[in-house]
Amino acid sequence: MNLRKHDVITFGRSSIDLYSQNIGSPFNEIKGFDAFVGGSPLNIAVGCARLGVNASLLTAVGRDKVGEFILNFLKKEGVNTYGIPTKESARSSAVVLGIEPPDKFPLVYYRDNAADSQVSIDDVDLAQIPEHRILLINGTAMNMEPSRSATFYAAEIANKNDVDVVLDLDFRADQWHDYRAFGTTMRAVLPLVKIAIGTEEEILAATLEHVSQVTIKHQQISAPEITGDIQASIKRLLSTGIETLIVKRGRDGASIYKKDGSKEDVPGFPVDVLNVLGAGDAFASGFLYGMLQGWDLYKSCRMGNASGAHVVTQKGCANFMPTLKESMDFIEKNGGF
């Protein structure tokens, strides 16, 4: 019997997301924006709540109107916000996003002095992590102090209290002072993790497998060109002690790699893509829902694929996460589990 007060707590980024209203227009020709919310852990918490999960979010906001906007949305969605402190000397984050299907989705982060990077060890103590069944931690939350130490501390608390730790690798090159620090940090936290989730590019970055040099010029950072031996990278991450590595493959679904060397592919769902931003977060929310139901990894990934397929047909992230009925109806119409 589950005696925990809550199901899942996600830890990391939160923001106001300004999405282009002019779908297909180049970024420089955008005429207006829709105001949504975002940040991978926030998206996942909302996605879980939409599926009926008792979800909490550990992040931080500034004492500003953007912070009020974020908290108001979360409360309406039923996400537990008791673990969200207000940081007096920091600002709530913002992201500006373009939508140029099928393959261009430019985005610009405004995270100087970001409140969610100021989450501290004291904040973790107040977040009641032992009262949850799952803790989801996020790669970007470990890009600087104090949120880096707070994330490690949260994972330690979870381990001591039999709370499963899931890591969303979430590699954002422009959020790290040096892309190599991402890999070093991920490999340091993985021994505290049960399940890791990432794309092939994120897995390669986490192992420093042939990642080309990232150049910084005029405060603009280019996306790293990541190539390498993905199988060697997967094997290396599994050697850190995690039980399972989930590789997200977009329209091709996902692959499950276990520490015993086995692999299982989980097919995706064919849909017409409008916007890929937030698809991985939707996958994570569906996957966590399956874990909480006691489903096997295949069925949980199938649920994740359905949530991701729903979101790529929408023009935003958290605001468009599917409900449980929407996901189940979609799966039934597309061949079932």
N, C-alpha and C positions, 0 to 999 in steps of 0.2 A: 504494500500500500504506500502511495506517495504522500508523505507528511510534510513536504515542502510548501511554503507559503506561496511561492511563485514558480513559474516554469523556466523562463530564460531571462538572462540579463545580458545586454550587449554593451560594449564599452568602446568609446571613441568619438569620431567626428559627428558634428551636427552643424547645419547651415541653413540659410535661406538660399534657395536655388532659383535663379532668374533664367527661365527658358525662353528661347526665341519664339515669338509668335509667327514668324515668317519661315515656315518649314520649307527647306530647300534653298533658301537665300544664303549667299555667302555671309560670313560673320560681319564683314564691314558694311553690309547693306541691311542689317537687321533694323526694323522700325519700332519694335516694341517687344516687351517681355511679359510672361506670366510668372507670378510669384508662387513658387511651391516651396517645399522643404527638402533637404537632402543630407548627405553624409552617410556613408555606407552603414555604420552601426544603427543610425536612426532609421534608415530605410528598412533594415532587417527587423528591427523591433516593431515597426509599423506593419510590415508584412506578416510577422508572426501574430500580432494582435488582430489583424483582419481575418486570419485563419482560426481565431478563437483561442489563441495561446495567451496565457497570463504573462505578459512581457514587460520588462523594465529596461530603462536606458540609463546608463552612467555616462554622462557627458558634462559639459558646463557651458553656460551662456554668460554674456556680459549684461550689465544693467543698462540695457538699451532696447529700442523698439524691435529690433530683429530678434533678440532673445525672447521678448514677449510673443512675437509671431510664432516662433518655434514651439514654445511651451503651450501656447493656445492650441496649436494643431495637435500636439501629442496628447493633450488631455481629452480633446474631442475624439481621438482615435482609441482611447482607453489604455494607452501606454502608461505604466507607472513612472511618475516623474519625481518621486521623493528623493531620488539619488542624484538630482541635477542641481549642483550649486550655482550660485551667481558669483562671478568673479569681478570684483569692483574695478580692478586695474586692467582688464582685458576687454576685448570686443567679440561679439558673436560673429561667426564666420559667414561668408557669402561666396557663391559661385555663379558665374555667368556662363551659359551654355548655348551653343548653336546646334541646329538640327539640319544636317545636309545628307539625307539618305542617298545611296545605300551605305556609304562607308566613311563619311566625314561627320564627326560629332565633336567639334572643338569646344574646349572649356577653359576658363580662366579662374584660378582660385584667388580669393582675397582672405589670406590667413595670417597676415602680420599681427602678432600679438593675439593669437586666437585663444579664446576662452577655453575651448575644449582641450588645448594643449597644456592648460594649467590645472588639470585634474590631479589631485595629490593623493598620497598614501592615506591621509586623514579622510579624504572623500571616499576612498575605497572602503575604509572601516565603517563609514556611515551607509554604505550601499547594500548591506545585508546580503552579501554574496552567498553565505551558507544557506540562506533561505530559498535558493534557486536550484533547479536541477541541472541547468546548463549555463556556462559562462562563455560568451563569444567575445574574443579579443580581436583587435584589428591592427594590421601592420603600420598604418600611418600614425596611430596613436603612440608609436614607439620611436618617432623620428626626433624627439627632443624631450628634455626634462621640463617639468616633473612628471608628465604623463607616461614617459617611458618606464621609470621606476614604479609608478603606480600600476602599470599594466603587469609587470613582473610580479609585483606584490599581490595583485588580484588573482593571478594564476596560481600563486603559492597558496593563498587562502582557499581557493577552489580545490586544489589537490588535497589539502589537509581535511577537507570536509566532504569528500566524495562527490564533488560537483564536476561534471564532465567539462573539459576545456576544449573549445573549438577555435581554431585560428583562421581568420580570413586574411590571407597574405596582403591583399590590397596595396600593390606596389604603385606609388605615385612618384615618379622620378623627381619632379620639381618640388617635392616636399622634403627632400633629403639634401643635406649639405654635400654629400658624396654618395652616389648610388651604391658604392661598395659597403657603406654602413648599413644599408638595408639588409643585405645578405648576412653580414656578421650578426646583426641583431636578431634576425629571424632564426638563425641556427642556434643562438643562445637561448631563445625562449621555447623552442620546439620540444626539449625534454619535459616541459611542463604541460604539453598539449596532447590530447587524445586523437583529434581529427583535424587535419589542415585542409583548407580549400583554396585553390588558386588556378589561374590560367597557366598555360605552358610558359608564357613570357614571365610571369611572376615566379614560377618555380625555377626557371633558369636564373633569374635575378637573385633569388634566394640562395643559390649555390655558386654565384659568380662564374657561371659557365659561359665564357666567351662573350661577355657583354661589352659592346664597343664603348669607347670613352664618351661620356656625356659632356657637352660643351656648354658653357655659360657665357652669355654675351648680353650686355645691357639689361641685366636682370631677367633675361628670358632663358629658359632652359629647354633644350631639345629633348624629345623623347629618345630614350636609349634604343639603339638598334640591337635587339637581343637575338642571338642565334646560339646554337650549341647542341650538345647531345642530351636530348630531353630524358631519355631512359636512364642515363648516368645520373642526371640531376634528381630524378624521382628516387632512384636507389639511394642516393646520398641523403635525401631528406628522410626517407624511411629508416635509415640507419641511426637517426637521432633519438629514436625511441617511440615515435608516434605509432599508433595502431593502424591508421588509415590516412591515405592521401586521396582527396577527390580532385580530379582535374576537370575543370570546366572547359567545354569545347564548343560553346555557342550553339549554332543550329544543329551541330552533330551530337548534342547531348553532353554526356559526362562519362568519365572513366573512373573506376574504383580500384585503387592500388592498396594492397595490404602488406604488412611487414613480412608475411610468409612468402611473398613473391608473386602472389596471385593477382590477376587483373580481370575486371569485368566491365564491359562497355554497356552504358545505359543510353538507348536512343532518345533523341530529342523529338520535338513536335514541329512539323513544318508550318510556318506562318509567314506572312508578308511583314517584313521589318520596317518600322517607321523610325525607331530610336532605340539604340542598344544600351544607352546609359541607364543604369539601374538594374539591368537584366541579371547580373551576377548576384546582386543583393536579393532580388526576388528568388533566385535559385536557393540562396542560403536560407531564406525564411521558410520556403517549402520543405527543404531538407531537414531543418530543425523541427518542423512540425512532425515529419515522419519519425524522427528520432524519439520525440516525446510520446508518440503513439506506440512505441515499441516495434515499429516496422523494421524490416531488414534494410541494409544499405541500398540495395537495388530499388526497392519501392520508394524509399525516401528520396533518392536521386530523381526518380521518375516524377515525384511530386514537385521537386525543385525545378525540373525541366519545364513542367507545366506552368509554374509561377513565372519563370523567366520568359516563356513563350507569350504569356499574357502581357507582360510589361513591355516587350519590344514592339508591340502594336500600339503603344500609348505614347504620349508626348512628354511624360515626366516619370518620376521614380516613386517616392513614397505615396504621393497622392493617388497613384493608380495601381497600387498593389491589389491583387485579387482577393475576394472573399473565399471562404471554404466552399461555398456552393458554386461559385464561378469556376474554381479550380477543378472540383469534382465533375461538374458538367462538361468542362473542356476535356478532361481525361477520358470520360465515357464516350464522348463524341469522336475521340481520336484514338480508339483502339484499346482503351483501358490501361491498367498498370502492366 
